[in-house]
Amino acid sequence: MHLRKYAVTFKMGVQNSIEYRTNFLLSLLSTVFPIVIQVFLWHAIFRSTTSSDIFGYSEGQVIAYSFLAALFAKLAATGFEYEVAGDVKNGQLSKFVVQPVHYFGYRLCSFLGEKCMHLLVILLITLVILGWFREVVVWEASRLAACLIALPLAITMNFLIYFNLSMISFWIIEVWGIFLTFSLIAGIASGGVFPLDMFGPAAQTVLNMLPFKYIVFFPVNVLLGKIPQAGPLPGIGPQVMWIAILAAIAAVLWHSGMRKYESAGGEAFVHGLEGSQEIRLDLCVVYEEQSPLDDGVPDQFFVRDHD
């Protein structure tokens, strides 16, 4: 019964992605222009050198990388962090806290539901791209299977990264500038612009210690066959490790943020009191002791009439 409400949330996410499918397709078209610029850029670079490859990439491989990186970055893209900031700022978070639906679970299930349909579309486009670049990309079932495992993990990782980032809304009111700056940096650090192999040794050392490379760079290179001879499976292990670490950080940040959260003058609906009874309160609420990974109402919360 506890999981049913999250299954419904997941289904609502799927329905939302279907309803706004035109918006998603138009956003995919917006990635065409940066890709076209990169294609002309790389073509000019390879024409100006006598080498057949740059940093271990042939011209065909680096162009294929540009296409796939843009698609995978679009697939993992978030946007809910602005909604989280709005919920905290406007007090809309209260309705999740007083009901037995955890905000973390709600956001995760809704996000993954939306990405299901996006994943199917991206995979179809990816197959077309692989067929187009069949001279430089070798079709192997093991690569496709590893990519199918890596992509959902990458989506989950990116969700956790941005959920953790959105937690600063408990301490900072205006956060859109922080979100925008972080997204630009994360896009570069994930390999969404250029392959990370092209950065210097010092930069690669730093980037290898961060989770971003496993969001775009790793899944793309799985398909391109640029993963070392050990194969792609060792790269999936760090993805799982980072998911566990980021989930633990999310629990700590949520716990700390909820200690500071206050909602005054809003409306809340408290369900589950004496069966199906519903009580509407004009309230001022201070909440404490709630973890996004537990399933239940807050351990402590105080409600008093706003009057």
N, C-alpha and C positions, 0 to 999 in steps of 0.2 A: 504493500500500500504506500509505503514511504517513497518507493521508486516511481510509482505511477505518475505522480505530479511532475516529476522531472522528464518522464517519457512524453507526457503531454506537452511540456515546454519544448522538448526536442522536435516534436511534430509541428508545433506552432512555428518554430524556426524554419523547418522545411517549407511549410505553407507560405511563410513570409518571403522566402527566396523565390518561390514560384510566382507569387503575386508581383514581385518587383524584378522579374526576369529581364525586362527590357532595360531597366536601369543598369543591371549587371552587364548585359551585352554591350551597352553603350560605354560603360567604363572599360570594357576590354578593348573597344575600338580606340579609346584614348591612349592606350599603350602602344599603338601602332606608330605614332609620330616619334617618340623617343627611340624605338627600334630602328626606324628608317634612318634616323640621324646616326645611330651607332653603326649601321651597315655601311653607310657612305664613309664614316670615319675609319672603320677598320679596312675598308677597301683601299682608301688613300694611304693608310699606314703600310699595308702589305705591298702596294705598288712602289712605295719609296724605299723599300729594302730588298736586298737580294736573298735574304733568308726565307726559307719556306715555312718557318714557324716562328712564333714570338711567345716566349715563356712556356714553350711546350704545346702551344695551340696552333693548329693550322688555320688558315683563313676561314675555311668551312666550319671548323669546330668552334671558333670564337663567335662566328655569326649565329650558329646553332645555339651556343650558350646564351647569347643575347636574347634570342626568342624565348628559350625555355626559362631563363631567369626572370624575364618580365612576366611570364604566365604564372610561375610559381610564387613570385612576390605578390601578384594580384590575388592569388588564391589564399595566401596566408594573411592578407591585409585585414586589419581590424577596423576600428572606428567607434566601437562601443565605449572607449575610454572617455569620450566627450559626454556620452550619456551618463556614465557613472559620475563624472564631475557634476553634471547637472542635477542628478538625483541627490547627491550629498549637499550641494549648494541650496537647492530648493526644498529640501526636506522630504522628497519623494521616497527616500530610502526607508522612511518610517513604516510604510505599509508592508515592506518585506520583512522588517525586523519583528513586528508584532504578529505576523502570520507564520505558520510552520513551513515556510518555503525560504530556504537560505538564498541570499543574494548571489553568492558565489556559484551555487548549483544552477540557479536560474540563468545567470549570464553564460555559464559554460555550456549548458544544454541548448540554449537558444543559439549561441554562436556556432556550435558544431552542427546543429540542424540546418542552419543557413548554408554552411560550407559543404554539406552533402551534395546538393544540386550543383553548386559551383565546381566541386571536384569532378563530377561526371562530365561537365562541359569542358573543363580544362584537360581532362584525360583524352577526350576525343580530339581536341585541337593538338595536343601533344603527339598523338599518333600520326596526325597529318604532317606535322613538322618532322617527325622521325622519318616518314616516308619521303618527304621532300629532300632531306639531307642523308638519304640512305648511303651515299657514297662515302660519307665521313662518320656516320653513326652506325655501328653494327647492331643489328637486331639480336638480342639475346633474352630468352625468357627469364633468366636469373636477374638481369638488370631491371626488367620491367616489374618483376615481383618485389625486388628490394625497394624500388621507387614507390610502389603501392603501399609498402609498409612505412617508408620514410616520410611520405607526404602527410598522412594523418598525424604522425608524431610531430612534424614541423608545425602544422596548424595548431596543435595543442600547446606546443612550446610558445608560439607567438601569442596565443591567448593569455598564457600565464605571465609572460613578460609585460604585456600591456595592462593586464589586470593589476599587477604589482605597481606599475607606473601610475595607474589611475588612483591608487591609494593615497597619493600625495594630496588629493583633493580634500582630505581630512585636515590638512595643515595649511594648504595654500588655496586661496579662493579662485584666483584667475590663473588657470593652468594651460590654456590653449597654446601659448607660446612655447612652453616646455614640451608639450606633446608634439608640436610641429618640428621643433629642433631635434628631439629624440628620434622621430620617424625618419628624418633625413640622415642622421648618423647611422641608425640601425639599417637603413636601406643599403648604405655603402658597406657596413661591417658584415652584412649577411651575404654579400656577393651579388646583390641585385643590380649593380651598375657594371662592375668589372669583376672578372674572376679574381679571387683572393690570392692566387698564385702570382699575380702581377705586382703585388705589394712587396716592399723590401723585407728582408729577414726579420728585422726588429718588429715591424708592423705585424707580420705573420705570427710571430711569437705571442704578441698580445692578443690578436684575434683568435688564435687557437685556444686561449684560455677562457674565451667568452662563448655564450651559447648561440650567437647570431649565425655563425657559419653553417649550422645544422638546419637552418630554415630554408635557405635558397641554394647556397653553394654546394652543399652535400647532395641533395636530391638531384640537382642538375648534373653533377659530375658522375653520379651513379649511372645515369642514362648515357653519358658520353664515354663511359669506360675509363675515366681519369682517376678512379680510385686505385690505390696501390694493390699489389697482387694478393694481399690478404683478403680482398673482397669487400663488399659494402656492409656486411653484417657487423664487423667491429665498429662501424660508425653509428649503427642503430643503438648500440649500448650506451654511448654518451648521450644520445637523445633521450633515452629513458631516464638516465641519471639526472639530466638537467630538468626534466619534468618533475621528478621527485623533489629536487632542490627548490625549484621555483614554487611548487605547491606548498612546501614548508614555509618559504618566505611569505607567500600569500596569507597563510594562516596567522603568522606573527603580525604582519602589517594590518590585517583586518582586525585582529584582537586589539592592537594598539589604537587604531583609528576609531573603533567603536567606543573606546573609553572617552574620546573627545567629542563624539557626535552628540548633537542636541537638535531637536526639532521643536519649534515653537509655533503655535497658532495654526497648525495643519489639521488635516482630518485623517483618521485612521479607522480601519474596520477590524475588529477583533473577532475572529471566528473560533468555534470549537468550545465556547463556554456553554455548558448545559446543553449538549447535543448540537443542534443546528442554530442555536440562538446567535444573533448578530447584534453587536452593540456598536453604535457610531458615536465617536467621541470628538469633541473639539478640545484638543489636548496640547500639553507640553510634555515631551517625553525625554528622558535621559536613559540611554541604554548601556549595558555593560556585559562583558563576559560572553561574547558569542564568537564561535569559530566557524568559518565557512565550510569546514570539513566535517562538522558534526551535523546530526540530523535531528533538529528539535528547535524549540523556541529558546530565547536567551536564558541563561542561568539566572540573571537578575535583570529586571527592568522596572522602572518606576513611572507610573502614570498619574497625573493630577489634572483636574479641570483647569483649563486655561483662564477661566474667569477668576 
